[in-house]
Amino acid sequence: MNKKFLGLSLMLACIVAFGSCKPKQSAYKSVYEAAQEKQLEDTYTPTTSVEKPKTTPTYASTNESVRKEKITPVYESDASGLKAYNVVIAAMGLKTNADALKKKIEADGYKVILVQNESGLYRVIISSHDTKDAAAQAKNQILNGYTDGGSVEALKTKYGIPFNDWWILQREY
């Protein structure tokens, strides 16, 4: 009887010990749902890139500094509008974020160009010009609200991106 009781107790202890290690479906479900929410947040929330391209010295013609990068248009339809000097309003790691921002801004009448640099980051260009002076002037007009009649804060709210880091990108070939 003692051997049966001992064997039964040992079996019951093993069942309890191994049964408590069994993963719970609810734990997996909560982790899965959190991952889905994060993915949706990443998809719809514009983010700016941490990487900063190298800055070239300022030219005598304007005080604007220029960053040089080798870039290629994401869409063939944008290739003809891409010129030497470009006003970049956002740098993003995900194409879906860049596309979403492009659609918002184009709905307001701007011609937006998406490009990708050699590092794989997407640049959202709101204005493209042949000269640095023309790009700097366009950047300042948009930032000062001349085209919308609004303020920089209104643009930040409207598009959901930080407008304090606009820069001019010189296209390298």
OpenMM code with the backbone's topology and positions (N, CA, C; nanometers):
from openmm import Vec3, app, unit

residues = "MET ASN LYS LYS PHE LEU GLY LEU SER LEU MET LEU ALA CYS ILE VAL ALA PHE GLY SER CYS LYS PRO LYS GLN SER ALA TYR LYS SER VAL TYR GLU ALA ALA GLN GLU LYS GLN LEU GLU ASP THR TYR THR PRO THR THR SER VAL GLU LYS PRO LYS THR THR PRO THR TYR ALA SER THR ASN GLU SER VAL ARG LYS GLU LYS ILE THR PRO VAL TYR GLU SER ASP ALA SER GLY LEU LYS ALA TYR ASN VAL VAL ILE ALA ALA MET GLY LEU LYS THR ASN ALA ASP ALA LEU LYS LYS LYS ILE GLU ALA ASP GLY TYR LYS VAL ILE LEU VAL GLN ASN GLU SER GLY LEU TYR ARG VAL ILE ILE SER SER HIS ASP THR LYS ASP ALA ALA ALA GLN ALA LYS ASN GLN ILE LEU ASN GLY TYR THR ASP GLY GLY SER VAL GLU ALA LEU LYS THR LYS TYR GLY ILE PRO PHE ASN ASP TRP TRP ILE LEU GLN ARG GLU TYR".split()
positions = [
    Vec3(0.0811, -0.1187, 0.0000),
    Vec3(0.0000, 0.0000, 0.0000),
    Vec3(0.0858, 0.1256, 0.0000),
    Vec3(0.1956, 0.1238, 0.0765),
    Vec3(0.2847, 0.2385, 0.0805),
    Vec3(0.3487, 0.2645, -0.0539),
    Vec3(0.3821, 0.1542, -0.1285),
    Vec3(0.4424, 0.1708, -0.2594),
    Vec3(0.3414, 0.2310, -0.3570),
    Vec3(0.2147, 0.1878, -0.3479),
    Vec3(0.1120, 0.2437, -0.4348),
    Vec3(0.0889, 0.3911, -0.4023),
    Vec3(0.0825, 0.4197, -0.2751),
    Vec3(0.0615, 0.5577, -0.2324),
    Vec3(0.1789, 0.6454, -0.2754),
    Vec3(0.3008, 0.5947, -0.2599),
    Vec3(0.4205, 0.6689, -0.2992),
    Vec3(0.4219, 0.6896, -0.4513),
    Vec3(0.3897, 0.5860, -0.5294),
    Vec3(0.3862, 0.5949, -0.6758),
    Vec3(0.2790, 0.6920, -0.7226),
    Vec3(0.1608, 0.6843, -0.6592),
    Vec3(0.0524, 0.7752, -0.6934),
    Vec3(0.0888, 0.9191, -0.6586),
    Vec3(0.1514, 0.9413, -0.5474),
    Vec3(0.1939, 1.0752, -0.5055),
    Vec3(0.2993, 1.1303, -0.6007),
    Vec3(0.3926, 1.0421, -0.6404),
    Vec3(0.4970, 1.0836, -0.7335),
    Vec3(0.4371, 1.1208, -0.8699),
    Vec3(0.3413, 1.0420, -0.9162),
    Vec3(0.2755, 1.0698, -1.0435),
    Vec3(0.1966, 1.2002, -1.0349),
    Vec3(0.1273, 1.2218, -0.9288),
    Vec3(0.0509, 1.3446, -0.9095),
    Vec3(0.1443, 1.4666, -0.9040),
    Vec3(0.2587, 1.4518, -0.8385),
    Vec3(0.3558, 1.5614, -0.8302),
    Vec3(0.4113, 1.5948, -0.9689),
    Vec3(0.4376, 1.4911, -1.0508),
    Vec3(0.4879, 1.5134, -1.1875),
    Vec3(0.3832, 1.5839, -1.2730),
    Vec3(0.2593, 1.5440, -1.2604),
    Vec3(0.1515, 1.6066, -1.3368),
    Vec3(0.1390, 1.7543, -1.3004),
    Vec3(0.1433, 1.7823, -1.1724),
    Vec3(0.1330, 1.9215, -1.1268),
    Vec3(0.2541, 2.0011, -1.1736),
    Vec3(0.3739, 1.9424, -1.1604),
    Vec3(0.4960, 2.0137, -1.1982),
    Vec3(0.4987, 2.0420, -1.3484),
    Vec3(0.4734, 1.9409, -1.4303),
    Vec3(0.4776, 1.9611, -1.5753),
    Vec3(0.3546, 2.0352, -1.6267),
    Vec3(0.2448, 2.0217, -1.5600),
    Vec3(0.1216, 2.0908, -1.6009),
    Vec3(0.1329, 2.2402, -1.5814),
    Vec3(0.2072, 2.2854, -1.4803),
    Vec3(0.2195, 2.4291, -1.4555),
    Vec3(0.3147, 2.4944, -1.5557),
    Vec3(0.3986, 2.4180, -1.6241),
    Vec3(0.4904, 2.4721, -1.7242),
    Vec3(0.4227, 2.4891, -1.8598),
    Vec3(0.3039, 2.4333, -1.8739),
    Vec3(0.2334, 2.4417, -2.0009),
    Vec3(0.1974, 2.5880, -2.0282),
    Vec3(0.2352, 2.6399, -2.1479),
    Vec3(0.2049, 2.7793, -2.1791),
    Vec3(0.0540, 2.8028, -2.1901),
    Vec3(0.0150, 2.9156, -2.1456),
    Vec3(-0.1266, 2.9525, -2.1494),
    Vec3(-0.1586, 3.0212, -2.2812),
    Vec3(-0.2725, 2.9852, -2.3392),
    Vec3(-0.3140, 3.0445, -2.4661),
    Vec3(-0.3383, 3.1944, -2.4492),
    Vec3(-0.3878, 3.2349, -2.3346),
    Vec3(-0.4155, 3.3771, -2.3134),
    Vec3(-0.2875, 3.4591, -2.3119),
    Vec3(-0.1781, 3.4034, -2.2638),
    Vec3(-0.0506, 3.4749, -2.2640),
    Vec3(-0.0044, 3.4984, -2.4070),
    Vec3(-0.0153, 3.3971, -2.4915),
    Vec3(0.0210, 3.4122, -2.6319),
    Vec3(-0.0684, 3.5140, -2.7001),
    Vec3(-0.1953, 3.5088, -2.6675),
    Vec3(-0.2914, 3.5984, -2.7309),
    Vec3(-0.2602, 3.7446, -2.6988),
    Vec3(-0.2279, 3.7737, -2.5738),
    Vec3(-0.1996, 3.9125, -2.5361),
    Vec3(-0.0715, 3.9633, -2.6022),
    Vec3(0.0295, 3.8782, -2.6139),
    Vec3(0.1531, 3.9183, -2.6809),
    Vec3(0.1267, 3.9414, -2.8296),
    Vec3(0.0475, 3.8526, -2.8899),
    Vec3(0.0127, 3.8654, -3.0323),
    Vec3(-0.0640, 3.9952, -3.0583),
    Vec3(-0.1606, 4.0263, -2.9737),
    Vec3(-0.2394, 4.1485, -2.9909),
    Vec3(-0.1527, 4.2724, -2.9737),
    Vec3(-0.0604, 4.2688, -2.8781),
    Vec3(0.0291, 4.3829, -2.8578),
    Vec3(0.1180, 4.4034, -2.9794),
    Vec3(0.1647, 4.2936, -3.0382),
    Vec3(0.2485, 4.3032, -3.1582),
    Vec3(0.1691, 4.3597, -3.2754),
    Vec3(0.0435, 4.3193, -3.2883),
    Vec3(-0.0405, 4.3727, -3.3960),
    Vec3(-0.0632, 4.5222, -3.3783),
    Vec3(-0.0873, 4.5671, -3.2561),
    Vec3(-0.1078, 4.7095, -3.2304),
    Vec3(0.0182, 4.7880, -3.2639),
    Vec3(0.1340, 4.7338, -3.2263),
    Vec3(0.2609, 4.7999, -3.2555),
    Vec3(0.2815, 4.8093, -3.4066),
    Vec3(0.2484, 4.7024, -3.4786),
    Vec3(0.2635, 4.7024, -3.6237),
    Vec3(0.1732, 4.8075, -3.6870),
    Vec3(0.0492, 4.8167, -3.6412),
    Vec3(-0.0423, 4.9182, -3.6939),
    Vec3(0.0088, 5.0578, -3.6627),
    Vec3(0.0615, 5.0756, -3.5424),
    Vec3(0.1144, 5.2048, -3.5027),
    Vec3(0.2325, 5.2426, -3.5913),
    Vec3(0.3217, 5.1468, -3.6189),
    Vec3(0.4357, 5.1722, -3.7059),
    Vec3(0.3912, 5.2023, -3.8479),
    Vec3(0.2828, 5.1404, -3.8920),
    Vec3(0.2358, 5.1578, -4.0282),
    Vec3(0.1741, 5.2961, -4.0486),
    Vec3(0.1025, 5.3471, -3.9517),
    Vec3(0.0276, 5.4704, -3.9703),
    Vec3(0.0874, 5.5920, -3.9020),
    Vec3(0.1872, 5.5736, -3.8177),
    Vec3(0.2468, 5.6862, -3.7503),
    Vec3(0.3750, 5.7244, -3.8211),
    Vec3(0.3816, 5.8420, -3.8826),
    Vec3(0.5051, 5.8805, -3.9489),
    Vec3(0.6197, 5.8901, -3.8488),
    Vec3(0.7332, 5.8421, -3.8912),
    Vec3(0.8502, 5.8490, -3.8058),
    Vec3(0.9632, 5.9095, -3.8851),
    Vec3(1.0505, 5.9766, -3.8162),
    Vec3(1.1662, 6.0307, -3.8840),
    Vec3(1.2845, 5.9412, -3.8551),
    Vec3(1.3781, 5.9458, -3.9408),
    Vec3(1.4949, 5.8607, -3.9310),
    Vec3(1.5933, 5.9148, -3.8290),
    Vec3(1.6676, 5.8240, -3.7673),
    Vec3(1.7710, 5.8622, -3.6731),
    Vec3(1.8985, 5.8999, -3.7486),
    Vec3(1.9200, 5.8345, -3.8629),
    Vec3(2.0406, 5.8590, -3.9408),
    Vec3(2.0354, 5.9972, -4.0025),
    Vec3(2.1434, 6.0715, -3.9878),
    Vec3(2.1544, 6.2038, -4.0480),
    Vec3(2.2614, 6.1978, -4.1566),
    Vec3(2.2267, 6.2358, -4.2789),
    Vec3(2.3269, 6.2363, -4.3839),
    Vec3(2.4341, 6.3417, -4.3570),
    Vec3(2.5491, 6.3254, -4.4208),
    Vec3(2.6573, 6.4213, -4.4006),
    Vec3(2.6174, 6.5584, -4.4525),
    Vec3(2.6581, 6.6617, -4.3818),
    Vec3(2.6264, 6.7987, -4.4191),
    Vec3(2.7465, 6.8598, -4.4900),
    Vec3(2.7196, 6.9255, -4.5991),
    Vec3(2.8260, 6.9928, -4.6720),
    Vec3(2.8336, 7.1368, -4.6252),
    Vec3(2.9425, 7.2035, -4.6525),
    Vec3(2.9537, 7.3432, -4.6077),
    Vec3(2.8495, 7.4325, -4.6740),
    Vec3(2.8170, 7.5410, -4.6058),
    Vec3(2.7199, 7.6362, -4.6610),
    Vec3(2.7835, 7.7147, -4.7747),
    Vec3(2.7010, 7.7501, -4.8709),
    Vec3(2.7486, 7.8256, -4.9858),
    Vec3(2.7278, 7.9737, -4.9616),
    Vec3(2.8039, 8.0540, -5.0307),
    Vec3(2.7957, 8.1992, -5.0133),
    Vec3(2.6621, 8.2549, -5.0608),
    Vec3(2.5953, 8.1856, -5.1550),
    Vec3(2.4720, 8.2392, -5.2106),
    Vec3(2.3578, 8.2408, -5.1091),
    Vec3(2.3534, 8.1444, -5.0177),
    Vec3(2.2530, 8.1425, -4.9105),
    Vec3(2.3161, 8.0826, -4.7863),
    Vec3(2.2476, 8.0947, -4.6742),
    Vec3(2.2973, 8.0370, -4.5492),
    Vec3(2.2586, 7.8910, -4.5347),
    Vec3(2.1796, 7.8394, -4.6244),
    Vec3(2.1298, 7.7023, -4.6138),
    Vec3(2.2408, 7.6005, -4.6321),
    Vec3(2.2457, 7.5037, -4.5411),
    Vec3(2.3394, 7.3938, -4.5610),
    Vec3(2.2700, 7.2893, -4.6485),
    Vec3(2.3487, 7.2097, -4.7152),
    Vec3(2.2967, 7.1115, -4.8088),
    Vec3(2.3548, 6.9758, -4.7737),
    Vec3(2.2730, 6.8733, -4.7774),
    Vec3(2.3185, 6.7366, -4.7577),
    Vec3(2.3192, 6.6680, -4.8935),
    Vec3(2.4244, 6.5930, -4.9196),
    Vec3(2.4350, 6.5233, -5.0476),
    Vec3(2.4090, 6.3747, -5.0278),
    Vec3(2.3288, 6.3177, -5.1174),
    Vec3(2.3007, 6.1743, -5.1153),
    Vec3(2.2749, 6.1253, -5.2562),
    Vec3(2.3064, 6.0004, -5.2771),
    Vec3(2.2640, 5.9343, -5.4008),
    Vec3(2.1234, 5.8834, -5.3747),
    Vec3(2.0294, 5.9286, -5.4549),
    Vec3(1.8890, 5.8919, -5.4361),
    Vec3(1.8301, 5.8438, -5.5677),
    Vec3(1.7282, 5.7606, -5.5545),
    Vec3(1.6540, 5.7151, -5.6717),
    Vec3(1.5056, 5.7310, -5.6430),
    Vec3(1.4290, 5.7725, -5.7438),
    Vec3(1.2841, 5.7873, -5.7232),
    Vec3(1.2205, 5.6513, -5.6941),
    Vec3(1.1242, 5.6501, -5.6045),
    Vec3(1.0525, 5.5273, -5.5719),
    Vec3(0.9578, 5.4927, -5.6857),
    Vec3(0.8958, 5.5941, -5.7443),
    Vec3(0.8011, 5.5738, -5.8533),
    Vec3(0.8554, 5.6375, -5.9808),
    Vec3(0.8420, 5.5690, -6.0913),
    Vec3(0.8880, 5.6206, -6.2206),
    Vec3(0.8223, 5.7537, -6.2546),
    Vec3(0.6974, 5.7706, -6.2143),
    Vec3(0.6259, 5.8952, -6.2443),
    Vec3(0.6906, 6.0157, -6.1755),
    Vec3(0.7682, 5.9924, -6.0705),
    Vec3(0.8363, 6.1012, -5.9992),
    Vec3(0.9711, 6.1370, -6.0604),
    Vec3(1.0250, 6.0507, -6.1454),
    Vec3(1.1605, 6.0693, -6.1978),
    Vec3(1.1767, 6.2005, -6.2735),
    Vec3(1.0786, 6.2382, -6.3530),
    Vec3(1.0914, 6.3600, -6.4340),
    Vec3(1.0891, 6.4866, -6.3479),
    Vec3(1.0271, 6.4814, -6.2327),
    Vec3(1.0193, 6.5994, -6.1461),
    Vec3(1.1366, 6.6151, -6.0515),
    Vec3(1.2234, 6.5145, -6.0427),
    Vec3(1.3362, 6.5171, -5.9494),
    Vec3(1.4520, 6.5960, -6.0096),
    Vec3(1.4922, 6.6999, -5.9386),
    Vec3(1.5995, 6.7869, -5.9880),
    Vec3(1.7194, 6.7808, -5.8937),
    Vec3(1.8110, 6.8740, -5.9084),
    Vec3(1.9375, 6.8699, -5.8338),
    Vec3(1.9224, 6.9034, -5.6850),
    Vec3(1.8356, 6.9997, -5.6499),
    Vec3(1.8201, 7.0443, -5.5116),
    Vec3(1.6758, 7.0220, -5.4681),
    Vec3(1.6591, 6.9559, -5.3537),
    Vec3(1.5266, 6.9115, -5.3112),
    Vec3(1.4995, 6.9483, -5.1662),
    Vec3(1.3778, 6.9932, -5.1392),
    Vec3(1.3367, 7.0251, -5.0030),
    Vec3(1.2757, 6.8990, -4.9424),
    Vec3(1.3460, 6.8431, -4.8443),
    Vec3(1.3019, 6.7201, -4.7776),
    Vec3(1.2267, 6.7586, -4.6515),
    Vec3(1.1052, 6.7045, -4.6358),
    Vec3(1.0264, 6.7359, -4.5166),
    Vec3(1.0214, 6.6211, -4.4179),
    Vec3(1.0574, 6.5007, -4.4630),
    Vec3(1.0555, 6.3864, -4.3720),
    Vec3(1.1482, 6.2779, -4.4255),
    Vec3(1.2079, 6.2063, -4.3340),
    Vec3(1.2906, 6.0898, -4.3664),
    Vec3(1.2315, 5.9730, -4.2896),
    Vec3(1.1957, 5.8685, -4.3600),
    Vec3(1.1236, 5.7575, -4.2979),
    Vec3(1.1864, 5.6234, -4.3335),
    Vec3(1.1717, 5.5316, -4.2423),
    Vec3(1.2248, 5.3980, -4.2630),
    Vec3(1.1270, 5.3048, -4.3322),
    Vec3(0.9982, 5.3342, -4.3230),
    Vec3(0.8963, 5.2474, -4.3824),
    Vec3(0.8306, 5.3150, -4.5012),
    Vec3(0.8227, 5.2419, -4.6101),
    Vec3(0.7619, 5.2949, -4.7318),
    Vec3(0.6140, 5.3285, -4.7106),
    Vec3(0.5444, 5.2474, -4.6311),
    Vec3(0.4015, 5.2735, -4.6073),
    Vec3(0.3806, 5.4084, -4.5394),
    Vec3(0.4698, 5.4447, -4.4475),
    Vec3(0.4593, 5.5753, -4.3819),
    Vec3(0.4847, 5.6880, -4.4815),
    Vec3(0.5857, 5.6701, -4.5654),
    Vec3(0.6176, 5.7717, -4.6647),
    Vec3(0.5026, 5.7881, -4.7645),
    Vec3(0.4438, 5.6768, -4.8067),
    Vec3(0.3296, 5.6825, -4.8993),
    Vec3(0.2102, 5.7541, -4.8357),
    Vec3(0.1841, 5.7235, -4.7092),
    Vec3(0.0707, 5.7869, -4.6398),
    Vec3(0.0899, 5.9378, -4.6307),
    Vec3(0.2117, 5.9812, -4.5981),
    Vec3(0.2389, 6.1244, -4.5900),
    Vec3(0.2289, 6.1890, -4.7278),
    Vec3(0.2794, 6.1214, -4.8287),
    Vec3(0.2718, 6.1732, -4.9663),
    Vec3(0.1264, 6.1978, -5.0062),
    Vec3(0.0386, 6.1027, -4.9768),
    Vec3(-0.1031, 6.1176, -5.0134),
    Vec3(-0.1674, 6.2361, -4.9416),
    Vec3(-0.1350, 6.2535, -4.8129),
    Vec3(-0.1914, 6.3654, -4.7363),
    Vec3(-0.1506, 6.4995, -4.7973),
    Vec3(-0.0232, 6.5112, -4.8283),
    Vec3(0.0274, 6.6388, -4.8774),
    Vec3(-0.0188, 6.6646, -5.0210),
    Vec3(-0.0243, 6.5601, -5.1029),
    Vec3(-0.0727, 6.5772, -5.2404),
    Vec3(-0.2194, 6.6158, -5.2434),
    Vec3(-0.2952, 6.5747, -5.1440),
    Vec3(-0.4367, 6.6131, -5.1367),
    Vec3(-0.4519, 6.7642, -5.1220),
    Vec3(-0.3461, 6.8313, -5.0743),
    Vec3(-0.3481, 6.9768, -5.0595),
    Vec3(-0.2871, 7.0487, -5.1798),
    Vec3(-0.2575, 6.9734, -5.2850),
    Vec3(-0.2109, 7.0366, -5.4072),
    Vec3(-0.0615, 7.0396, -5.4291),
    Vec3(0.0173, 6.9853, -5.3387),
    Vec3(0.1616, 6.9819, -5.3583),
    Vec3(0.2001, 6.8634, -5.4457),
    Vec3(0.3082, 6.8758, -5.5194),
    Vec3(0.3644, 6.7661, -5.5980),
    Vec3(0.4755, 6.7052, -5.5127),
    Vec3(0.4494, 6.5892, -5.4547),
    Vec3(0.5440, 6.5242, -5.3639),
    Vec3(0.6179, 6.4135, -5.4385),
    Vec3(0.7470, 6.4045, -5.4123),
    Vec3(0.8306, 6.3022, -5.4736),
    Vec3(0.8886, 6.2146, -5.3628),
    Vec3(0.8763, 6.0839, -5.3787),
    Vec3(0.9390, 5.9906, -5.2849),
    Vec3(1.0670, 5.9379, -5.3478),
    Vec3(1.1756, 5.9419, -5.2698),
    Vec3(1.3016, 5.8854, -5.3147),
    Vec3(1.3551, 5.7937, -5.2057),
    Vec3(1.4487, 5.7097, -5.2453),
    Vec3(1.5135, 5.6204, -5.1489),
    Vec3(1.6639, 5.6393, -5.1623),
    Vec3(1.7325, 5.6493, -5.0475),
    Vec3(1.8777, 5.6651, -5.0533),
    Vec3(1.9454, 5.5286, -5.0500),
    Vec3(2.0776, 5.5282, -5.0543),
    Vec3(2.1529, 5.4035, -5.0576),
    Vec3(2.1383, 5.3218, -4.9299),
    Vec3(2.1012, 5.3859, -4.8195),
    Vec3(2.0813, 5.3162, -4.6922),
    Vec3(1.9429, 5.2538, -4.6812),
    Vec3(1.8565, 5.2818, -4.7785),
    Vec3(1.7218, 5.2262, -4.7770),
    Vec3(1.6187, 5.3154, -4.7116),
    Vec3(1.6578, 5.4369, -4.6713),
    Vec3(1.5624, 5.5292, -4.6100),
    Vec3(1.4869, 5.6061, -4.7173),
    Vec3(1.3627, 5.6376, -4.6864),
    Vec3(1.2770, 5.7102, -4.7795),
    Vec3(1.2795, 5.8584, -4.7441),
    Vec3(1.2956, 5.9411, -4.8443),
    Vec3(1.2929, 6.0861, -4.8284),
    Vec3(1.1660, 6.1370, -4.8955),
    Vec3(1.0912, 6.2190, -4.8226),
    Vec3(0.9686, 6.2785, -4.8762),
    Vec3(1.0039, 6.4212, -4.9179),
    Vec3(0.9996, 6.4445, -5.0485),
    Vec3(1.0402, 6.5732, -5.1053),
    Vec3(0.9152, 6.6509, -5.1452),
    Vec3(0.9071, 6.7747, -5.0953),
    Vec3(0.7899, 6.8565, -5.1248),
    Vec3(0.8164, 6.9562, -5.2369),
    Vec3(0.9438, 6.9793, -5.2692),
    Vec3(0.9762, 7.0771, -5.3718),
    Vec3(1.1128, 7.0434, -5.4304),
    Vec3(1.1257, 7.0471, -5.5627),
    Vec3(1.2502, 7.0114, -5.6298),
    Vec3(1.2899, 7.1219, -5.7277),
    Vec3(1.4200, 7.1604, -5.7262),
    Vec3(1.4652, 7.2761, -5.8036),
    Vec3(1.6023, 7.2514, -5.8658),
    Vec3(1.6350, 7.3346, -5.9651),
    Vec3(1.7639, 7.3251, -6.0323),
    Vec3(1.8756, 7.3920, -5.9537),
    Vec3(1.8401, 7.4920, -5.8713),
    Vec3(1.9433, 7.5646, -5.7961),
    Vec3(1.9171, 7.5574, -5.6462),
    Vec3(2.0239, 7.5758, -5.5730),
    Vec3(2.0142, 7.5763, -5.4273),
    Vec3(1.9319, 7.6955, -5.3789),
    Vec3(1.9521, 7.8104, -5.4416),
    Vec3(1.8776, 7.9301, -5.4017),
    Vec3(1.7272, 7.9110, -5.4174),
    Vec3(1.6858, 7.8511, -5.5272),
    Vec3(1.5433, 7.8279, -5.5512),
    Vec3(1.4871, 7.7299, -5.4484),
    Vec3(1.5628, 7.6271, -5.4136),
    Vec3(1.5172, 7.5296, -5.3128),
    Vec3(1.5062, 7.5962, -5.1755),
    Vec3(1.6047, 7.6791, -5.1406),
    Vec3(1.6016, 7.7493, -5.0116),
    Vec3(1.4833, 7.8448, -5.0039),
    Vec3(1.4562, 7.9133, -5.1118),
    Vec3(1.3428, 8.0060, -5.1152),
    Vec3(1.2107, 7.9303, -5.0999),
    Vec3(1.1969, 7.8195, -5.1701),
    Vec3(1.0738, 7.7400, -5.1596),
    Vec3(1.0558, 7.6857, -5.0181),
    Vec3(1.1636, 7.6378, -4.9608),
    Vec3(1.1583, 7.5861, -4.8230),
    Vec3(1.1091, 7.6944, -4.7267),
    Vec3(1.1664, 7.8120, -4.7372),
    Vec3(1.1286, 7.9210, -4.6471),
    Vec3(0.9851, 7.9667, -4.6693),
    Vec3(0.9405, 7.9702, -4.7937),
    Vec3(0.8023, 8.0104, -4.8212),
    Vec3(0.7035, 7.9117, -4.7599),
    Vec3(0.7303, 7.7848, -4.7761),
    Vec3(0.6384, 7.6842, -4.7212),
    Vec3(0.6406, 7.6888, -4.5694),
    Vec3(0.7596, 7.6954, -4.5113),
    Vec3(0.7702, 7.6997, -4.3654),
    Vec3(0.7076, 7.8246, -4.3061),
    Vec3(0.7146, 7.9342, -4.3770),
    Vec3(0.6573, 8.0589, -4.3258),
    Vec3(0.5080, 8.0699, -4.3516),
    Vec3(0.4512, 7.9688, -4.4137),
    Vec3(0.3066, 7.9665, -4.4310),
    Vec3(0.2558, 8.0488, -4.5479),
    Vec3(0.3443, 8.0914, -4.6379),
    Vec3(0.2996, 8.1741, -4.7492),
    Vec3(0.2061, 8.0986, -4.8429),
    Vec3(0.2287, 7.9698, -4.8614),
    Vec3(0.1452, 7.8964, -4.9561),
    Vec3(0.0096, 7.8613, -4.8976),
    Vec3(0.0025, 7.8332, -4.7690),
    Vec3(-0.1244, 7.7953, -4.7063),
    Vec3(-0.1907, 7.9118, -4.6353),
    Vec3(-0.1156, 8.0138, -4.6066),
    Vec3(-0.1682, 8.1214, -4.5243),
    Vec3(-0.1756, 8.0788, -4.3792),
    Vec3(-0.1103, 7.9677, -4.3439),
    Vec3(-0.1130, 7.9176, -4.2070),
    Vec3(0.0230, 7.9286, -4.1418),
    Vec3(0.0393, 7.8604, -4.0313),
    Vec3(0.1648, 7.8656, -3.9584),
    Vec3(0.2339, 7.7293, -3.9630),
    Vec3(0.3579, 7.7267, -3.9192),
    Vec3(0.4323, 7.6020, -3.9115),
    Vec3(0.3611, 7.5058, -3.8159),
    Vec3(0.3092, 7.5577, -3.7061),
    Vec3(0.2375, 7.4726, -3.6094),
    Vec3(0.1142, 7.4091, -3.6739),
    Vec3(0.0457, 7.4843, -3.7596),
    Vec3(-0.0708, 7.4292, -3.8289),
    Vec3(-0.0285, 7.3171, -3.9227),
    Vec3(0.0857, 7.3333, -3.9889),
    Vec3(0.1364, 7.2281, -4.0770),
    Vec3(0.1754, 7.1040, -3.9971),
    Vec3(0.2373, 7.1239, -3.8805),
    Vec3(0.2750, 7.0113, -3.7942),
    Vec3(0.1513, 6.9317, -3.7550),
    Vec3(0.0473, 7.0029, -3.7135),
    Vec3(-0.0758, 6.9373, -3.6714),
    Vec3(-0.1427, 6.8675, -3.7890),
    Vec3(-0.1479, 6.9340, -3.9006),
    Vec3(-0.2169, 6.8806, -4.0172),
    Vec3(-0.1537, 6.7516, -4.0690),
    Vec3(-0.0210, 6.7490, -4.0796),
    Vec3(0.0462, 6.6337, -4.1387),
    Vec3(0.1070, 6.5389, -4.0359),
    Vec3(0.1180, 6.5812, -3.9116),
    Vec3(0.1690, 6.4931, -3.8072),
    Vec3(0.3173, 6.4654, -3.8147),
    Vec3(0.3948, 6.5549, -3.8717),
    Vec3(0.5396, 6.5363, -3.8772),
    Vec3(0.6096, 6.6596, -3.8232),
    Vec3(0.7301, 6.6415, -3.7711),
    Vec3(0.8028, 6.7583, -3.7198),
    Vec3(0.8558, 6.8435, -3.8344),
    Vec3(0.8215, 6.9701, -3.8355),
    Vec3(0.8634, 7.0584, -3.9432),
    Vec3(0.9831, 7.1431, -3.9029),
    Vec3(1.0466, 7.1101, -3.7916),
    Vec3(1.1617, 7.1883, -3.7504),
    Vec3(1.2919, 7.1325, -3.8071),
    Vec3(1.2844, 7.0244, -3.8832),
    Vec3(1.4051, 6.9639, -3.9377),
    Vec3(1.3974, 6.9490, -4.0891),
    Vec3(1.3377, 7.0435, -4.1560),
    Vec3(1.3382, 7.0417, -4.3027),
    Vec3(1.4795, 7.0692, -4.3475),
    Vec3(1.5183, 7.0128, -4.4575),
    Vec3(1.6532, 7.0343, -4.5075),
    Vec3(1.6564, 7.0223, -4.6583),
    Vec3(1.7666, 7.0676, -4.7144),
    Vec3(1.7835, 7.0633, -4.8595),
    Vec3(1.8795, 6.9495, -4.8931),
    Vec3(1.8352, 6.8676, -4.9854),
    Vec3(1.9121, 6.7523, -5.0304),
    Vec3(1.9628, 6.7770, -5.1714),
    Vec3(2.0935, 6.7686, -5.1872),
    Vec3(2.1524, 6.7796, -5.3210),
    Vec3(2.1705, 6.6391, -5.3748),
    Vec3(2.1140, 6.6161, -5.4886),
    Vec3(2.1192, 6.4844, -5.5507),
    Vec3(2.2568, 6.4559, -5.6086),
    Vec3(2.3166, 6.3447, -5.5673),
    Vec3(2.4422, 6.2991, -5.6252),
    Vec3(2.4113, 6.1953, -5.7304),
    Vec3(2.4902, 6.1925, -5.8326),
    Vec3(2.4682, 6.0958, -5.9409),
    Vec3(2.5731, 5.9883, -5.9387),
] * unit.nanometer
topology = app.Topology()
chain = topology.addChain("A")
for resn in residues:
    res = topology.addResidue(resn, chain)
    for name in ("N", "CA", "C"):
        topology.addAtom(name, app.Element.getBySymbol(name[0]), res)
